[in-house]
């Protein structure tokens, strides 16, 4: 059975969308998507970067994130055909560990605890495919690398892209 490594944030969970909704409602400012190359935090006004970082690090932030469209349905079906592991580099935000686990149990209850890896560095994982939004996680991966499209990686050209979970369905299930 082929192994598929799947990132969590910006791939199946939407922290950027949640942060933008919160920020625009709290401060009345729009984010600038054109400045997000490399990091979506750059799209927020510089004087508010610390506010964004503080919210990311706060307990509970990762617990109630929106789910990426079609991810539940596609991954439920993929889980029948592939060995799936959800791998999140969660140590940068230690408060996120329980939040992420609880979020996964709520939205993806078909994944067992054995299929969830919350780690510091993704170089420890291997598989046939990796779906991630950060090239830093793909660069060392020995299998097929799939870059999940998000505003912060639009300028990246080295990797095959997945623009949605509908694209993943076509690739993995058709």
MILO-333750 format. One record per atom (N, C-alpha, C, O): residue in one letter; x, y, z. Coordinates in steps of 0.05 Angstrom, whole numbers, plus 5000, padded with zeros to 4 digits. Layout:
! MILO-333750
aXYZ...
END
This chain:
! MILO-333750
x501749765000x500050005000x501850255000x503750275016x501250434982x502850684981x502250865005x499950875014x504351005014x504151175037x503951465028x505551555012x502051615039x501651895033x501952055059x500452015078x503852245059x504252425082x502752685076x503152805055x501052765095x499453005090x499853205112x499553135136x500553445105x500853665124x498053745134x496053675122x498053895156x495553975168x494854265161x492854315147x496554455170x495854745167x496254825138x498254775125x494254965128x494055065100x493654835080x493754885056x493154585090x492654365072x489954235079x488354205061x489554165104x486854075112x485554255133x483154255136x487154425146x486154625165x486854905154x488854925139x485255095160x485555365148x486255585169x484555755174x488655575180x489355785199x489556065186x488856265199x490456075161x490656335148x487956465144x487556695151x486056305134x483356415130x482056505156x480756715158x482456345178x481456415204x482656675214x481356845224x485356695211x486756935220x485857185204x485457395216x485457155179x484657385162x481857475170x481357715173x480057285174x477257355182x477357495209x475957705212x478857395228x479057515255x480257795252x479157985263x482457825238x483858075236x482058295223x481858515233x480858215201x479258415186x476758505203x475958735202x475658315218x473358395235x474258555260x472758735268x476558495271x477558635294x478658915288x478259105303x480058935265x481559185260x480559335235x481359565230x478759215220x477559355197x479559395174x478859535155x481859275176x483859295154x483759045137x483058825147x484459075112x484658845093x487558755093x489458915097x487958495090x490758405086x491558435057x489858455040x494158435053x495158475026x496358215016x498658145023x494858065000x495657804990x498257824973x499757634972x498658044961x501058074943x503658084959x505758044948x503558124985x505958125002x506457865016x508357845032x504857655011x504957405026x507157215017x507356995028x508657274996x510657094986x512557005009x513757175022x512756755014x514456645035x513056605061x513656415076x511256775069x509756755094x507256925092x507257155085x504956795099x502456945097x502257165118x500657355115x503957155139x503957365159x504757635147x503957845157x506457625126x507357875113x505158025101x505458265095x502857905096x500558045084x499158225104x497558395096x499658195130x498558365150x500358615153x502758595149x499158845161x500859075165x503059015185x502658875206x505459105180x507759045196x507359105226x508258955243x505959325232x505559395260x503759195274x503459205299x502459015259x500658805272x501758525270x500458335277x504258495260x505458225259x505558095286x504957855288x506258245307x506458125333x503658025343x503457825356x501558175337x498858095344x498157825331x497057645344x498957785306x498457535292x500057315305x498957095310x502557355310x504257155323x503157075350x503056845357x502357275366x501257225392x498757055391x498356875407x497057105371x494556945368x495256665359x493956475369x497156635341x498056365333x499056205356x498655955357x500456335375x501656195398x499656145421x500356005440x497356275420x495456255442x494155985444x493555865423x493655885468x492155635471x489455665458x488055875461x488655465444x485955455432x485855555403x483855495389x487855695393x487755785365x487255565345x485555585328x488855345348x488655135328x486354945332x485854765316x484854975354x482654795360x480254835342x478754645336x479655075334x477155135321x477455235292x475855395283x479555145279x480055245251x478055125231x476954905235x477455275210x475855165189x477254935175x479754925175x475654755164x476754525149x476854605119x475054735109x478954525106x479254585077x477054425062x476554195067x475854565043x473754455026x474454195014x476654155003x472653995017x472853725005x474953545018x475153315011x476553655037x478653485049x477553245064x478753025062x475453275079x474353055095x473452825077x474252595081x471952895057x470852685039x473052545023x473052295021x474852695012x477052584996x478852415014x479652195006x479652515037x481452365054x480152115066x481451905070x477552125071x476151885080x476351665059x476851425066x476051735034x476251535013x479151455008x479651215004x480951645009x483751575006x484751385027x486451215023x483651415051x484451255074x483850955070x485050785083x482050905051x481450625045x483450505025x483750265023x484850675010x486650584988x489550624994x491250494981x490150805013x492950885018x493550865048x491650875064x496050845054x496950875082x497351175086x499351285076x495651295101x495651595105x496751655133x496151535153x498551865133x499451975158x499152275156x499952405137x497852395177x497652685179x500052765196x500452675218x501752935184x504253015197x504353325198x504153455178x504553425223x504553705227x506953785244x507453665265x508453975234x510754085249x509754265271x509754515268x508754155292x507254295312x508954415335x507854575351x511454345337x513054425359x513554725360x514254835381x513454855337x513755145336x511655285353x512055505364x509355165355x507055265371x506255055391x504254915386x507655025413x507154805432x504354785442x503354575449x502955015444x500155015453x498354875433x496154805440x499354835409x497654725388x497454415390x495654305377x499154285405x499253995405x496453865411x495453705395x495353925434x492753815441x490553925423x488753775415x490754185416x488754305398x488654155371x486554095361x490954095360x491053965334x490053675336x488453595319x490753535357x489853265360x486753265363x485353105350x485653435380x482753455384x481353535358x479253425352x482453725344x481353805318x481153575298x479153535286x483353425296x483353195278x481352985287x479952875270x481052935312x479152745322x476252825316x474552665310x475753085317x473053195311x472453175281x470353085273x474353265264x473753295236x474553055219x473453015197x476452895228x477452665214x477552425232x479652305236x475252345243x475252125263x476051855252x476551665267x476151835225x476951585213x479951535214x480951315207x481551735222x484451695225x484951615254x483951735273x486451395257x487051305284x489351475295x490751615280x489751455321x491951605334x494651515322x496551675323x494851275311x497351185299x497951325272x500151305263x495951455261x496351595235x496951885239x497152035219x497351975263x497752265269x500552295281x501352175301x502152465268x504852525277x505152835281x505052985261x505352915306x505853205312x508753225320x509653105340x510353365304x513253355307x514553625304x513153825302x517153635305x518653885302x519753915274x520054135264x520453685261x521753695235x520753465218x520853235227x519853525194x518653315177x520753145163x520052965148x523353205166x525353035153x525252745164x526352565152x523952705187x523852435198x521752255184x521752015189x520052365167x518052205154x518852115126x520452245113x517751895118x518251795091x515651695080x513751635095x515451665054x513051565041x513351585011x515451655000x511151524998x511151534968x510351814959x511151894937x508651954975x507752224968x507752394993x507352295015x508252654989x507852855010x506353084999x507053194978x504153165013x502653405006x503153605028x502553565051x504353835020x505054035040x504954315026x505254325002x504554525042x504554795031x507254935033x507555155022x509154815047x511854935050x513954765035x514254525040x515454905018x517554765004x519754665023x521054465016x520154795045x522254705064x521654425074x523554285082x519154345074x518454065082x518653875059x519053635063x518453965035x518553795011x521353745002x521953534991x523153935006x525853924994x527353665001x528753564984x527153565025x528553325033x526953065030x528052845034x524453095023x522752855021x523552684997x523852794975x523952425001x524852254979x522752174958x523352084936x520152194966x518052104948x517052334930x518452534927x514652294918x513452494901x512552734918x511152694938x513352974910x512753214925x510553364912x510653434889x508453424928x506153574918x505753824935x505253804959x505954054922x505754314936x502754394936x501654434915x501554414960x498854504962x498854814960x500054954975x497354914940x497455194934x496055364955x493855304964x497555574963x496555774983x497956034976x500056034963x496956264985x498156514977x501156544982x502556684967x502056425003x504956465010x506856304991x509256354992x505756114975x507655964958x507155994928x508055834912x505656204921x504956244893x507356284874x507156224850x509556384885x511856434868x513656184865x515556184849x513055974880x514655724878x514055584852x511755554844x516155494838x515755364812x516955084810x516654954789x518254994831x519654734830x517954484832x518854264825x515554514843x514054274850x511354254835x510254454827x510454014832x507753964821x505854064842x506254034866x503654184833x501754314852x499154154854x498254024836x497954184878x495154114882x493754374890x494554494910x491754454875x490454704880x488054674898x486954874908x487154424902x484754374918x484654074925x486153914914x482754004942x482353714948x480853584924x480953334922x479553734908x478353614883x480653524865x480453324851x482853684864x485153604848x486453344860x487253164845x486553334886x487653094899x485852854893x486952634889x483252894893x481452674886x482052564858x482152324854x482452744839x483052654812x485752504811x485952304797x487652594826x490352474825x490352194839x491452004829x489052184862x489351944879x486951744876x487351504882x484751834867x482351664868x481051604841x479251434840x481851724820x480551684794x482151494777x481451434754
END
